[in-house]
Structures are given as structure tokens and as C-alpha cells.
């Protein structure tokens, strides 16, 4: 791949690339869709495929991706993924070589394009099924393809099947008239499809096609069952509000298809018919006026694309305020959150809402007056400390109301701050439980070892670098000193017959960031606490929280949804910490190692290659990461028409 070059020399290539678009083409396909919120997918593809393939940009991106993979904790697990996750088996380096040597051939319709290269890389990393480790090219993933027919998987009269959501008219109307007017102009009657039974998708059995979407589009989760579930529509919290997720079939990121062929039987009919349902693409990016400004605003690197040297950035040490340590995150990226649509009003819970419900947690008392519900929509609030205060306020309000049972809903929780997951676990378990996290390690790659050594030599601490030892504690929970080298010498470890050295094993030090007092004893009898998840979509910090509840408290966990006859894990993808591209680049620059021959170059395009940077090892088997330990829910329920998108009905049933 491309030898490491200075940003200045590579920037010259990009400047010439921009100049190629300076003079408008006779027919500018990007100008044709500029300023529009919703457009036809074919018009989006015409714009995206108007940018010619550039070998220098391919080498820049692949060099960065390849060298970031050196930090990826699960790379060698993919060589032969253990059951039941074996379908994710993948030779990562062989695929990078394939992408690096692929000739993205021109066709009769379009030239060899930058789009084809980037989507190939995007699909490859998506199909690793680890939402922590993906290439996002902002140029080509800043659109959402929206079908006016969200699909659901429900049981009716004892038989599960696929249907178009009965609330389709209410839900799709919330997207707005800019969307629905396009459908009207096409003469497509989408309203009549609400509630229809689906008998085939693209000529396949609906569940077989759901498998196809789960294998090629969904990504994010190692478990196939969880990915199948994410194909369908469900409720969630977006920001601080209830909303409805379209699902990966009706609302995928990026534009590929222009329509979906569906065989269905509409409500009050017995006749099967075939309908070609059109997709409409919604724009999520930065406004543009033509091809040149589309590239400049959405495709070229920005000041925030790459990392920075925090020793000279003006943050932390030179501040007069007491510096705060950097906060570890474990989350997935769901770009549909950027265009979240509200939950139709008939599905908004009407149960009494109590204190602590202004943020990402929503708290209710059910009609039995014995059961409280904490719907934890995310561990990524705008205010880290307020999440903790909201937790305390909610638990106190439940206790004051005489609530004796707690139901925790984690539906579509994409994770967030690692320490907030540990805070909620310890608050529910009581401080007597002890350490509230997992044993953890980093990958001891050569550059990682150099970073730790450089941080020690430079005196970098936990306010500017995650690699600094004072982020972590020894296994007796004594904080490591800043000068301690925990990664060299490394610990030997073998995965799939490949030597995979790791750092020493260590603990998080999350208790240092807790701003609320943890009670010694659990606020509820632990046997009276249960977890529900619709679809099992619970990622990263959410997966770690639910795994702690399962492994340490044996909490009852129920999952709603799922393909008939197929197991679904209760957790989604579970690492221990994610670093975005800008984060690992910041680690390298802050250690003064950007010129090292192992260091990745700055990206020249607007994108993010994130990766799982730490491993969490199971309490049940410390030789297996929790990501690869199969843990099934104790209870499975199918959705019904009463529960598929109605949180309160689901909670009452549970």
C-alpha cells in the first residue's frame, strides 16, 4: 500500500482532484439534486458515481485502514470465528488485499468511480458484523434510503409472519410532505399497503430475504438472530424522545436499491399481488449546490477528520480548571438517528412518568402499582453527570411510591459511555458487589507498545491519552501509576493458532468518575429486577451492562421478536471500548509518533475508520471475550399486533 507521505504532498493530489470539478459539467448530476431533502435514489447514484476513481485516494484510505487494524483486538478471532458466530469468519488481510487490487470496472452507464471503491470497503467492514469496527465514508453514507413500508415480524393467530406495519400511514406521515409528495407525484398509493401480509420479498420467502439483508446490510452484531431482528421496525429513544426505527430493510444507510419487489395481500383482501415499492433517498449531509461543492462539503477531509496532538492543543494541562480524564465509550453508529422520526402518538406511554425522565432514561409506574420501568434509551447522554443524577432520582421515586419490581428496557440502546453502564450496574447491584466492570486488555501491537513507552517518557496522563496507565487499575483495583508500562512486556495469547500478544490484564477505574453515592445494598431484591429488549438490539456498553447483570446477578432477561425457530443472543456486539479514527490518530500524535513507519497517514477524505480497541473478558470464562461467549435470554416472546411498537403494552405483558 501507499508509503507514508506528508499530508502536504497528498493534499496536492486532492487539490487537483477538486479542480477537475471546478468547471460545471454540461449536465451536473449533483446540481440536479442540490437543495432537496428527498430525491429519487437513481438521481443520488448519478451524483455519487460522477466522481472518478482515484488511486492515490484508495491508497491513502487503505493504508490508514490497514494500520488501524493493527490495533483491532478481534482481528485473529475472525480467522475461524467460534460457534454460533462462525458465519462472521473472515480473513481481514486477504480482503484488504482484494480491495487494493480490484479493478473497479467501468460499465455502459458510468465510469470507474470512487463510489465503487468506498462502498466495497464499507460493505466489507459492515459484514464483519462488529459495529465497533467499520469504515464510514461520509461522501456515500450521508443518505438514508427510505421505503414507505416499514416491515414488522409478528405472531397472529399463533403463526409468525412478516407484515407491513399497521401504523404505516401515521408513521410515514411524520417524515413530512417533502417525502410523501414525491410518492404522490409518482402516483404510488402507499397508504393502502398498511397492515398487508407479506408473502415474498424480491422473489424469496420473507424470512429468507431478511437473512440476506442481515448478512449484507445490517452489520453491527456478531449474532445472526440479532441482525435479522434489526431488519424490522421497532421503537427506540432518539436524543431524548420516543421514535420509531424504520429497520434495515425499510431504512438502510446509503443508496443502492431504487425499489423493492413485494408480494403481499392487503387488509380485507384474499388476493396476492406483486407491488414494486419505491425507495426515496433522504439527505443527511452538508448542503451543496453542485458537484464541486458536494465533494468539498461532504467528501473532502475537514479539520475534524483527523486527530491532534493534545500536548499542544490548549486542552487539559494548560487549562486553569481541574482537567477531567477522557471518558471511554463503547457504542455503535446508527446514522438513522440523524433523521429520526417520532413514534406515532397512540404508542407513547400513558403510564405516570416519574423523576429522572428528562434525558435518555424514561421512567414509568405500571398500572399494577408494583412495577417500575426504566427505559434506558442510551448510555450516551449530553450530560454524563446528569445521567447518574437521573438514575438516583428515578430509583428514589420508585421507592417512595412503594415499587418493589423493576423492569429495565434496553431496546435499541446503541451503547455510550462505558462508565455509565458500570454505574447503573453497580447502583442496581449495590457497592458490596465490588468491581463493576470486566477484566480488560489491549492488543500489544508494536506501535501500541511504542505509544505507551512514549506516553511514559513524555509524562502524558489520563487527561490527554487513553493509553496512559493511570486510566487503569491492577486486578486488586489499585490504580496504576502513570509511569507503569502495562503493555511491554506483553502477555502471550494464541487465537486460531496465531500468536496474539496482549497487554497485562487490568480493570477500569470508573468509580473515579461516579458523582453519585452507590448504596451498599441493592435498592430492589435482585430477583425482582428483569430486563426486556425488543429484537435483542443492545450494543456495546448496553451489551456490557446486560452481560454484567446476567453473569453476576443472574438477572432474568427476555427478548421480543426473532425469526421463528432461531436463537437470538440477548446482547449485541460487546467489546470494551471503541476508538474512532480521530481518537487513535490523537493517541499517535500525542505520543509524538506520527512519523513512525507504522503510523497511519492523515485521511484525505471525510471518513471514519473506528475499531474495537479493548477486549472485555467474561466473568464466566476469562479466556473468552464476552463478544464471543454465547449467552441466550432466559425467555423469548414473539411480537404481537399489540406489542410490536407499543412500549407500554409490551411492558405490561412482560
C-alpha positions in Angstrom: 0.0 0.0 0.0 0.9 3.6 -0.3 4.1 4.6 1.6 3.6 7.1 4.3 3.7 10.6 2.8 3.3 14.0 4.2 -0.2 15.5 4.3 1.0 18.4 2.2 2.2 16.2 -0.7 -1.0 14.2 -0.7 -3.1 17.3 -0.4 -1.7 18.5 -3.7 -3.3 15.5 -5.3 -6.7 16.3 -3.8 -6.4 19.9 -4.8 -6.0 18.8 -8.4 -8.9 16.4 -7.9 -11.1 19.3 -6.8 -10.0 21.4 -9.8 -11.4 18.7 -12.0 -14.8 19.7 -10.8 -14.3 23.5 -11.0 -15.9 23.9 -14.4 -19.5 22.6 -14.3 -20.1 19.6 -16.5 -22.7 20.1 -19.3 -25.1 18.2 -17.1 -24.1 18.2 -13.5 -25.9 15.3 -11.8 -25.2 16.8 -8.3 -26.7 20.2 -9.2 -29.9 18.3 -10.2 -30.5 17.2 -6.6 -28.9 20.2 -4.7 -31.1 21.8 -2.1 -33.6 18.9 -1.9 -34.2 17.0 1.3 -35.7 13.9 -0.5 -34.8 12.7 -4.1 -35.0 9.6 -6.2 -32.3 7.1 -5.5 -31.3 6.9 -9.2 -30.5 10.6 -9.1 -28.4 10.2 -5.9 -26.4 7.4 -7.6 -25.9 9.5 -10.7 -24.3 12.2 -8.5 -22.3 9.8 -6.3 -21.0 7.9 -9.4 -19.9 11.1 -11.1 -16.6 11.2 -9.1 -13.9 9.2 -10.9 -11.8 6.6 -9.2 -8.5 7.9 -7.8 -5.7 5.5 -7.0 -4.0 8.0 -4.6 -7.2 8.3 -2.5 -7.6 4.5 -2.5 -4.0 4.1 -1.2 -4.5 6.8 1.4 -7.6 5.2 2.8 -6.4 1.6 2.7 -3.1 2.5 4.3 -4.9 4.1 7.1 -7.4 1.3 7.5 -4.7 -1.4 7.3 -2.6 0.2 10.0 -5.6 0.9 12.3 -6.4 -2.8 12.0 -3.1 -3.4 13.8 -4.9 -2.2 17.0 -8.1 -4.2 16.5 -8.5 -6.7 19.3 -10.6 -9.2 17.4 -8.7 -9.5 14.1 -7.4 -13.0 14.5 -10.7 -14.3 16.1 -12.2 -13.7 12.6 -9.9 -16.3 11.0 -12.2 -19.0 12.4 -15.0 -17.4 14.5 -16.3 -19.8 17.2 -19.9 -21.1 17.0 -22.6 -19.8 16.9 -20.8 -16.8 15.3 -19.0 -18.8 12.6 -20.7 -17.1 9.7 -18.7 -13.9 10.5 -15.4 -15.8 9.8 -13.3 -13.5 7.6 -9.7 -13.2 6.5 -9.3 -9.4 7.1 -5.9 -9.0 5.5 -6.9 -11.1 2.4 -9.9 -8.9 1.9 -7.8 -5.7 2.2 -5.6 -7.1 -0.5 -8.5 -7.9 -2.7 -9.9 -4.3 -2.4 -6.4 -2.9 -3.0 -6.1 -4.9 -6.3 -9.7 -4.8 -7.6 -10.2 -3.0 -10.9 -13.4 -1.1 -10.4 -14.5 -1.6 -14.0 -16.4 1.0 -15.9 -19.8 0.0 -17.3 -22.0 1.3 -20.1 -23.7 3.5 -17.5 -20.9 5.0 -15.5 -17.1 5.3 -15.3 -14.9 3.6 -12.8 -15.7 5.5 -9.7 -14.7 6.5 -6.2 -18.1 5.3 -5.0 -17.5 1.7 -6.0 -14.2 1.6 -4.1 -15.6 3.2 -1.0 -18.8 1.1 -0.9 -16.7 -2.1 -1.4 -14.7 -1.1 1.7 -17.9 -0.1 3.6 -19.6 -3.4 2.8 -16.6 -5.5 3.8 -16.2 -3.8 7.2 -20.0 -3.8 7.7 -20.1 -7.6 7.1 -17.6 -8.2 9.8 -20.7 -7.7 12.0 -18.9 -5.6 14.6 -20.5 -2.2 14.9 -17.3 -1.0 16.7 -15.2 -1.6 13.6 -16.4 -0.1 10.4 -15.4 2.3 7.6 -17.8 5.2 7.2 -17.3 7.2 4.1 -19.3 10.4 4.7 -19.3 11.0 0.9 -21.5 8.0 0.3 -23.2 7.2 3.6 -24.8 10.6 4.1 -28.1 9.4 2.6 -30.8 7.1 4.0 -32.9 5.1 1.6 -36.5 5.1 2.9 -39.2 2.8 1.9 -42.8 3.9 2.7 -43.5 0.4 4.1 -41.8 -0.4 7.4 -41.8 -4.2 8.0 -42.7 -6.0 11.2 -42.4 -9.6 12.4 -45.5 -10.5 14.5 -47.5 -13.5 15.6 -51.1 -13.6 14.5 -53.4 -16.5 15.5 -50.4 -18.5 16.7 -48.3 -18.1 13.5 -45.4 -15.7 13.0 -45.2 -13.8 9.7 -43.9 -10.6 8.1 -46.3 -7.7 7.6 -46.2 -4.1 6.7 -46.7 -2.1 9.9 -50.4 -1.3 10.5 -49.3 2.2 11.7 -47.6 2.9 8.4 -49.8 5.9 7.5 -49.3 7.6 10.9 -45.6 6.8 10.9 -44.6 7.7 7.4 -46.7 10.9 7.5 -44.4 12.1 10.3 -41.5 12.1 7.8 -43.2 15.1 6.2 -44.8 16.2 3.0 -41.4 16.7 1.2 -41.2 12.9 1.3 -44.9 11.9 0.8 -45.4 14.5 -2.0 -42.7 12.7 -4.1 -44.7 9.4 -3.7 -47.8 11.2 -4.7 -46.1 12.7 -7.8 -45.1 9.2 -8.8 -48.8 8.1 -8.4 -47.8 5.5 -5.8 -50.6 4.7 -3.3 -48.5 3.7 -0.3 -51.3 4.2 2.3 -53.2 1.1 1.1 -50.3 -1.2 2.0 -50.6 -0.6 5.7 -51.1 -3.9 7.5 -50.6 -6.0 4.4 -49.3 -9.6 4.9 -46.0 -10.1 3.0 -45.6 -13.4 1.2 -42.4 -12.7 -0.7 -39.6 -10.2 -1.0 -37.6 -10.0 -4.2 -38.9 -13.4 -5.1 -37.8 -15.0 -1.8 -39.6 -16.2 1.3 -39.8 -13.1 3.6 -37.6 -14.6 6.2 -35.0 -15.8 3.7 -34.8 -12.2 2.4 -34.5 -11.0 6.0 -31.5 -13.3 6.3 -30.0 -11.8 3.1 -30.4 -8.2 4.5 -28.9 -9.4 7.8 -25.9 -10.8 6.0 -25.2 -8.0 3.6 -26.7 -4.7 5.0 -27.2 -4.8 8.8 -23.8 -5.4 10.2 -23.2 -4.3 13.8 -23.9 -7.6 15.6 -22.0 -10.9 15.5 -25.2 -12.8 16.2 -27.2 -13.6 13.1 -30.5 -13.6 15.0 -29.9 -10.0 16.3 -29.1 -8.8 12.8 -32.3 -10.4 11.4 -34.3 -8.6 14.1 -32.7 -5.3 13.2 -34.2 -5.7 9.7 -37.6 -5.0 11.1 -39.2 -1.8 12.5 -39.2 -1.1 16.3 -39.4 1.7 18.9 -36.4 3.5 20.4 -35.2 6.6 22.1 -33.5 9.1 19.7 -32.0 12.0 21.5 -34.4 12.3 24.4 -37.6 11.4 22.6 -39.5 8.3 21.6 -39.2 7.4 18.0 -39.7 4.6 15.5 -36.8 2.9 13.8 -37.6 2.0 10.1 -35.4 -1.1 10.2 -32.5 -2.1 7.9 -34.9 -3.2 5.1 -37.1 0.0 5.0 -34.4 2.4 6.1 -30.8 1.4 5.2 -27.9 3.7 5.3 -26.6 4.7 1.8 -28.3 4.3 -1.6 -28.1 1.0 -3.6 -31.7 0.0 -4.5 -34.3 2.1 -6.2 -37.2 -0.2 -5.4 -38.3 -3.4 -3.6 -40.5 -6.1 -5.2 -43.0 -7.3 -2.7 -45.7 -9.9 -2.9 -48.5 -9.2 -0.5 -52.1 -9.5 0.5 -53.6 -6.2 1.6 -56.0 -5.9 4.5 -59.6 -7.1 3.7 -58.3 -8.9 0.6 -57.5 -12.5 -0.1 -55.7 -11.8 -3.4 -52.0 -11.9 -3.6 -50.4 -9.2 -5.7 -46.9 -8.0 -6.6 -46.0 -4.4 -5.9 -42.8 -2.6 -6.7 -42.4 -0.2 -3.8 -40.1 2.7 -4.5 -37.4 3.9 -2.2 -36.9 7.7 -1.6 -33.5 8.9 -0.5 -33.2 11.4 2.3 -30.1 13.6 2.7 -28.2 13.6 6.0 -25.1 15.6 4.9 -23.9 19.1 4.4 -25.7 21.4 1.9 -24.2 21.7 -1.6 -25.1 23.4 -4.9 -23.2 21.3 -7.5 -20.7 18.5 -8.0 -17.7 20.6 -6.8 -19.4 21.7 -3.6 -20.8 18.2 -2.9 -17.3 16.9 -2.9 -15.9 19.8 -0.9 -18.6 19.8 1.8 -19.2 16.0 2.1 -16.2 14.1 0.7 -13.0 16.0 1.4 -11.3 15.8 4.8 -12.4 18.5 7.3 -10.5 20.0 10.3 -12.2 17.4 12.4 -11.5 14.3 10.3 -8.0 13.6 11.7 -6.7 13.7 15.3 -4.5 16.3 17.0 -1.5 16.4 19.4 -3.2 17.2 22.7 0.1 18.3 24.2 -0.2 21.5 22.2 -3.9 21.8 21.7 -4.7 24.0 24.6 -6.7 21.3 26.4 -6.1 19.7 29.7 -2.7 20.8 31.2 -2.8 24.4 30.2 -6.3 24.9 31.5 -6.8 26.7 34.8 -9.7 24.3 35.6 -9.0 20.9 37.0 -8.7 18.6 34.0 -11.1 15.7 33.6 -9.9 12.4 32.4 -11.1 11.4 28.9 -14.3 9.2 29.0 -14.2 5.8 27.4 -17.0 5.0 25.0 -18.5 1.8 23.6 -21.2 2.4 21.0 -22.3 1.7 17.5 -23.2 4.3 14.9 -26.7 4.3 13.6 -27.0 7.1 11.0 -30.8 6.8 11.0 -30.7 8.6 14.3 -29.7 11.7 12.4 -33.2 11.7 10.7 -35.2 10.0 13.5 -38.9 10.1 13.1 -41.2 10.3 16.1 -43.3 7.5 17.5 -46.9 7.9 16.5 -48.8 9.4 19.4 -51.0 6.3 20.0 -47.9 4.4 21.1 -46.5 7.0 23.5 -46.8 5.5 27.1 -49.6 7.0 29.2 -48.4 5.5 32.5 -47.4 8.0 35.1 -43.9 9.3 34.4 -41.6 10.0 37.4 -38.5 11.9 38.2 -35.3 11.4 36.2 -37.1 11.2 32.9 -35.8 14.4 31.2 -32.9 12.8 29.4 -32.2 9.4 27.8 -33.8 7.5 30.6 -37.6 7.4 30.8 -39.2 6.1 34.0 -42.8 4.9 34.5 -45.0 3.2 37.0 -47.2 0.5 35.5 -50.9 0.1 36.3 -50.2 -2.7 38.9 -48.5 0.0 41.1 -45.9 -2.7 41.9 -43.7 -2.5 38.8 -41.5 0.4 37.7 -40.0 0.7 34.3 -36.6 2.3 33.4 -36.4 2.6 29.7 -32.7 3.3 29.2 -32.5 4.5 25.6 -28.8 5.2 25.6 -25.7 5.4 27.7 -24.6 8.4 25.7 -26.4 11.4 27.2 -25.4 15.0 26.6 -24.6 15.3 30.3 -22.5 12.5 31.9 -23.2 13.5 35.4 -26.9 14.1 34.9 -27.4 10.5 33.8 -26.2 9.5 37.2 -28.4 12.0 38.9 -31.4 10.8 36.9 -30.8 7.2 37.9 -30.8 8.2 41.6 -33.9 10.3 41.2 -35.8 7.6 39.4 -34.8 4.9 42.0 -35.8 7.2 44.8 -39.1 8.0 43.2 -39.8 4.3 42.7 -39.0 3.5 46.3 -41.2 6.4 47.6 -44.1 5.0 45.5 -43.7 1.6 47.0 -42.5 0.0 43.8 -41.0 -3.5 44.5 -40.2 -4.7 41.0 -38.1 -3.1 38.3 -38.2 -3.7 34.6 -35.3 -2.3 32.6 -36.0 -1.8 28.9 -32.8 -1.7 26.7 -34.5 -1.7 23.3 -32.3 -0.2 20.6 -29.8 1.1 23.1 -26.7 1.6 21.0 -24.3 2.0 24.0 -22.3 5.0 25.1 -20.1 5.9 28.0 -18.5 2.7 29.4 -18.6 4.1 33.0 -22.3 4.9 32.9 -23.0 1.2 32.2 -20.9 0.3 35.1 -22.6 3.0 37.3 -26.1 1.7 36.5 -25.0 -1.9 37.2 -23.4 -1.1 40.5 -26.3 1.1 41.6 -28.7 -1.8 41.0 -26.3 -4.4 42.5 -25.1 -2.4 45.5 -21.5 -1.5 46.2 -20.9 -4.8 48.0 -20.8 -6.4 44.6 -17.3 -4.9 44.2 -15.6 -4.1 40.9 -18.5 -3.2 38.4 -16.7 -4.0 35.1 -14.8 -6.6 33.2 -11.2 -7.7 33.1 -9.8 -5.9 30.0 -6.8 -5.9 27.7 -5.4 -4.0 24.7 -3.7 -5.6 21.7 0.0 -5.4 22.2 0.9 -4.4 18.7 4.4 -2.9 18.1 3.0 0.6 17.6 0.8 0.3 20.7 3.9 -0.6 22.8 5.7 2.4 21.4 2.8 4.7 22.3 2.7 3.5 25.9 6.5 3.9 26.2 6.3 7.4 24.7 3.5 8.5 26.9 5.6 7.5 30.0 8.6 9.3 28.7 6.6 12.5 27.9 4.6 12.4 31.1 1.3 12.1 29.3 -1.6 11.3 31.6 -5.2 10.2 31.6 -6.4 13.7 30.7 -5.0 13.5 27.2 -4.4 9.8 26.4 -6.3 6.6 26.8 -3.0 4.6 26.7 -1.7 6.2 29.8 -1.5 3.7 32.7 -3.4 5.9 35.2 -6.6 5.2 33.2 -6.5 1.7 34.6 -6.1 -0.4 37.8 -4.4 -3.6 38.7 -6.7 -6.5 39.3 -6.8 -5.7 43.0 -8.3 -2.3 42.0 -5.2 -0.3 42.9 -4.8 2.4 40.3 -1.8 2.0 38.1 0.8 4.8 38.3 1.3 7.0 35.3 4.8 5.6 34.8 3.8 2.0 34.7 4.3 0.1 31.4 1.4 -2.5 31.3 1.9 -3.5 27.7 5.6 -4.3 27.4 6.4 -7.0 28.2 3.2 -8.3 26.7 1.3 -11.4 27.8 1.3 -14.4 25.4 -2.1 -15.4 24.0 -3.0 -17.6 21.0 -6.1 -17.2 18.8 -6.8 -19.7 16.0 -3.2 -20.8 16.2 -1.9 -17.3 15.7 0.2 -15.6 18.3 -1.8 -12.6 19.6 0.0 -10.9 22.5 -2.0 -8.7 24.7 -1.3 -6.1 27.4 -1.4 -7.1 31.0 -5.0 -7.6 32.2 -6.4 -4.7 34.1 -9.6 -3.1 35.5 -11.4 0.1 34.6 -11.3 2.9 37.2 -14.9 4.1 36.6 -15.6 4.6 40.2 -13.4 7.7 40.0 -16.0 9.3 37.6 -19.1 8.4 39.7 -20.6 11.6 41.0 -23.4 9.9 43.0 -23.1 7.7 46.0 -23.6 4.0 45.4 -25.8 2.3 48.0 -24.2 -0.7 49.8 -27.2 -2.9 49.2 -29.3 -3.2 46.0 -32.4 -0.9 46.0 -34.6 -3.8 44.9 -34.2 -7.5 45.6 -32.1 -8.6 42.6 -34.6 -11.4 41.8 -37.2 -8.7 41.3 -35.2 -6.9 38.6 -35.7 -8.0 35.0 -34.5 -6.8 31.6 -36.5 -6.7 28.4 -35.1 -6.0 24.9 -37.1 -5.9 21.7 -35.1 -7.6 19.0 -32.0 -8.0 21.2 -30.6 -4.8 19.7 -28.4 -3.8 22.6 -24.9 -2.7 21.7 -21.5 -2.2 23.3 -21.9 -0.5 26.7 -25.5 -1.7 26.7 -24.3 -5.2 25.9 -21.7 -5.0 28.7 -24.3 -3.8 31.2 -26.8 -6.6 30.4 -23.9 -9.2 30.4 -22.9 -8.0 33.9 -26.5 -8.3 35.1 -26.6 -11.8 33.6 -23.2 -13.1 34.7 -23.1 -11.5 38.2 -26.7 -11.3 39.3 -28.4 -13.9 37.1 -31.0 -11.4 36.1 -34.0 -12.6 34.1 -33.6 -11.3 30.5 -36.4 -11.5 27.9 -36.1 -10.8 24.2 -39.0 -9.9 22.0 -39.1 -10.7 18.3 -36.9 -13.1 16.4 -37.1 -15.4 13.4 -39.3 -18.5 14.2 -37.1 -21.4 15.4 -33.9 -19.4 15.6 -32.0 -18.4 18.7 -31.2 -14.8 19.5 -28.5 -13.6 21.8 -29.6 -11.2 24.5 -26.6 -8.9 23.8 -25.5 -7.3 20.6 -21.8 -6.6 19.9 -19.8 -6.4 23.1 -16.2 -5.0 23.1 -14.9 -2.9 25.9 -14.0 0.4 24.3 -14.2 1.9 20.8 -11.8 4.4 19.3 -12.8 6.5 16.3 -10.2 7.2 13.7 -9.6 10.7 15.1 -9.1 9.1 18.6 -6.4 6.7 17.6 -4.8 9.3 15.5 -4.8 11.6 18.5 -3.2 8.9 20.6 -0.4 8.6 18.0 0.2 12.3 17.6 0.1 13.0 21.4 2.8 10.3 21.8 4.9 12.1 19.1 4.8 9.1 16.8 3.1 10.3 13.7 6.3 10.0 11.8 6.8 6.4 12.8 6.8 4.0 9.9 4.0 2.0 11.5 1.7 5.1 11.9 -1.2 5.6 9.5 -1.3 8.8 7.4 -3.9 11.5 7.8 -7.1 10.8 5.8 -7.6 13.0 2.8 -11.3 12.3 2.7 -14.1 12.8 5.1 -14.5 9.4 6.8 -14.1 7.4 10.0 -12.5 4.0 10.5 -13.4 3.1 14.0 -12.2 0.0 15.8 -12.7 -2.1 18.9 -9.7 -1.1 21.0 -10.2 -3.1 24.2 -11.4 -6.6 25.0 -13.8 -7.4 27.8 -13.2 -10.9 29.2 -16.2 -12.9 30.5 -16.7 -13.5 34.3 -17.8 -17.0 33.4 -14.8 -17.9 31.3 -11.8 -15.4 31.4 -10.3 -17.0 28.3 -13.2 -15.8 26.1 -14.2 -12.3 25.3 -17.8 -11.6 26.1 -18.3 -10.8 22.4 -17.7 -14.5 21.6 -19.4 -16.1 24.6 -22.9 -17.2 23.6 -25.4 -16.1 26.2 -29.1 -16.6 25.4 -32.0 -14.9 27.0 -34.0 -16.9 29.6 -37.3 -16.0 27.8 -38.3 -15.4 24.2 -41.6 -13.8 23.2 -42.9 -13.1 19.7 -44.3 -9.7 18.9 -48.0 -9.3 18.5 -50.0 -6.5 16.9 -50.5 -5.2 20.5 -46.8 -5.1 21.4 -44.7 -4.7 18.2 -44.4 -0.9 18.6 -46.2 -0.1 21.8 -43.7 0.1 24.7 -46.4 0.3 27.5 -48.3 -2.8 26.2 -45.0 -4.7 25.9 -44.0 -3.7 29.5 -47.4 -4.7 30.9 -47.2 -8.0 29.1 -43.7 -8.6 30.3 
